């Protein structure tokens, strides 16, 4: 017989495990809303993951998840890159969140131990982003007040908690979830609601937020969803033709409207011209300066790079004697691959690309709707990273890594079964 104190300890540990699971789910709810709340919930999740019941079995099962293995592999590359920088006499960058965030899939995997809990995490994220979407549309219609920052920065109009690119990318992730659900929905009402949510998201990002990064990211998403719809087994030619016509109409309408033309054609051309003729620090001008100055840095250390955290001081040294130095000073090159190539070299970049390919192959093996949800998320991350530094930004980084922490096991693998505790 188990003694009373031992039973009390077991009951307390069971309660901690349940609490930790809900903290993990709530971290997915908070990640698109508030940075401090996200950090607090992740810290509480870690404490409960360590103190909750079945500790060893849960951690071992999580460590065997392929996505966790990939995240820890990239963490190892980052650590080696940090040691490389330290050996060269530079300050260590190993204590920053961009490095240790790669452990979150392992931690959350010890709490969200089955598909049901991981689904709760995705639902929590979708509910939070859906609420932000409704408020953003309400701001546009005058039902809710604008943030104070919108008075000084018109581009921040109709944003709720984040800036317009951060908010736009999370909206696209919500749209990917909605379309994925619509594809598998059995009831017409569910399908219609999911399609309405996806359409509302599209209207918001195209007509209300007007983020260029979001516009660019829409292109591969539309192509992917067209492929998914056309490739569905049993779809008749009329359904394929109607769906294709609808997608073409959406693409044509999006391109024809004034906000898209202005943001993707007129403003880009004007910004590049002002940068080329007057060296004005426009949005595109800053990016061109960043990319132009980054290429020589790559040439200086092409194999292993300069080491973790070294892009910024090297870039600063390259431009500090130029006019308008402060206006062109940034924390990253606004291009994910260039940052990795500079700091981790060709070896690190190839490892990163291999991990992305492995992740894409793993996503292909997932059951619907998770396959389409995560394919959309991966497309968003890769495409947006062509013109932004996502991993260097707290919101982008944590949204991506916490969503990856909710990815289920592929259908070809057995779900890890935790041993049941039997009282003697």
HELIX and SHEET records of a PDB file:
HELIX    1   1 UNK A    4  UNK A   30  1                                  27    
HELIX    2   2 UNK A   35  UNK A   51  1                                  17    
HELIX    3   3 UNK A   55  UNK A   63  1                                   9    
HELIX    4   4 UNK A   66  UNK A   87  1                                  22    
HELIX    5   5 UNK A   97  UNK A  100  1                                   4    
HELIX    6   6 UNK A  101  UNK A  103  5                                   3    
HELIX    7   7 UNK A  104  UNK A  109  1                                   6    
HELIX    8   8 UNK A  115  UNK A  141  1                                  27    
HELIX    9   9 UNK A  149  UNK A  152  1                                   4    
HELIX   10  10 UNK A  154  UNK A  156  5                                   3    
HELIX   11  11 UNK A  164  UNK A  184  1                                  21    
HELIX   12  12 UNK A  188  UNK A  203  1                                  16    
HELIX   13  13 UNK A  204  UNK A  209  3                                   6    
HELIX   14  14 UNK A  212  UNK A  230  1                                  19    
HELIX   15  15 UNK A  237  UNK A  256  1                                  20    
HELIX   16  16 UNK A  258  UNK A  261  1                                   4    
HELIX   17  17 UNK A  262  UNK A  266  3                                   5    
HELIX   18  18 UNK A  267  UNK A  278  1                                  12    
HELIX   19  19 UNK A  283  UNK A  300  1                                  18    
HELIX   20  20 UNK A  311  UNK A  319  1                                   9    
HELIX   21  21 UNK A  326  UNK A  328  5                                   3    
HELIX   22  22 UNK A  336  UNK A  364  1                                  29    
HELIX   23  23 UNK A  370  UNK A  384  1                                  15    
HELIX   24  24 UNK A  394  UNK A  404  1                                  11    
END                                                                             
